[in-house]
Amino acid sequence: MASTTAARESVPKGSDARGSGPRGSGRGPGPRGRRRRLLFGVAGGVAILVGWQLLSVVVNPAILASPVQTAIALGELASGSTLWIQVLITLRRLVIGLAVGAAAGATLGVVAGLEPRLRSFFEPFRWVGMTIPAVVIAVLAMLWFGLGDFTVMFIVALIVLPTMYVNTMAGVLAIDQKLVEMGHVYRFPRRLLLTEIYLPGVASPALAGLTLATGIGVRAVVLAEVLAAMSGVGHAFSRAMSYLETPKLYAWVVVLLALMAVIEFGFLRPVKRRALRWRKATE
Amino acid sequence: MITFAAVSKWFDSLQVLREISFQVAQGEIVSIVGPSGVGKTTILRLIAGLIQPDEGRVEVVDAVQGYVFQEPRLLPWRTALDNVAAPLRAQGCSKRQARSLAADWLARVELAGFEHYHPAELSGGMAQRVSIARAFAVQPRILLMDEPFSNMDVELKASLLVLLQRLIRQLGTTVVYVTHELLEALQLADRLLELTPERDLREVELSDRAAVARAWLAKIQPLL
């Protein structure tokens, strides 16, 4: 793509600079501003570590392990197979629960966005789903299905579903009807209406919903594993607490944060960047 | 090509069109003028089949239509090239073929080099030219235009009108062009229909265009 400056120079002859030139892209923060912002971000991270270290000096070590103790515990966990096995178990539950919950929420959201009667019908379900505390869902699921894999995934899916539903529905409702009309004038077949107008229109709020749902999903899977499973990171965390293995407990917290970071930076952000390239281009 | 027989249309309790009748023959360039709110856009929407008449009959030969809306109505997430290519794909062109035709049309509206720009990166005038390219690219037998230059300054409008005139002549398309500016209509049209504030439709004799323009200027002079 030609740069905006180049484009400005190549505005066709005879066209009016007031009305015909391309719009200048809005100025972003620039490399210096970006570097400064990054620096402040790193400073925030360092502040957490320093604060943690200082607190660990004054607080009983049975309650708060220091960053160094946590790092050592993490190293021990990582040297064996336990950490990786537990992470894989949790990741599998998270991915399946999230996929099922998000897919169901997105599908229902699209349907409800297109059909007002179904939207009214789903409204009480949405209200219950978004109002009921996650821990209540977890306890009820344990009562219905007992402990284990399925229960954890069920809890994750059920907690994630309403968020995805609401975001997708909002996206469908916000689709520009003038674009749909344009599609009808040019006789877009259903497939083209979907790929050119509806899906790109819904992508932005749906992806925002997915980001939100993933955060909720991670919290849900840990909660569910603490309460309703005999394996996984949540269970390991809960066991470390029972045995008062404080450094290990904090090591599992770090593992969870790392897991979330991998999901966010390795999956969600690239997907979002790709789907919303057009926005980036116009920023 | 297009027949309106005693067509009436209401929006809720407001009657927008009252027993309107007219015909447009193949290859004619018909301009409909009138003040805002007398139902000009409604006539275009009826021709495009986006709405149905409440009374009377609208007959339109089943043919490919192009529509240039008042605002460009481009897909914000697609480039200029893909915006022009989309209706071609709806007609069954392959993606590659559609893009190649779209690039030709962008060049014809003097937008070569801007194929990969997104609508938000283009000025209003450029975006409207993309919309014109999109309308012509489908090789329409009927072209509907709804005050496409209403938000533009005089110079830009004049240059786009010249471009439009050239393209219409090249294609021999039937055109229904709606505007509230008589001089614009006079520049393009073979026939001129006027929708009055009383919602009557009357044909304006165009044998002496200068006289029509003078009469119109005399009418608006007290306002100047």
Interface residues (C-beta under 8 A of the other chain):
Chain A: M1 A2 T4 A7 S10 P12 G14 S15 D16 R18 G19 S20 G21 P22 R23 S25 K178 L179 E181 M182 H184 V185 Y186 R187 F188 P189 L192 E196 I197 P200 G201 A203 W278 A281 T282
Chain B: A48 L50 Q65 Y67 F69 E71 R73 L75 P76 W77 R78 A86 P87 R89 A90 Q91 E110 L111 G113 F114 H116 Y117 H118 A120 E121 L122 S123 G124 G125 M126 R134 V138 M152 D153 E155 L156 S159
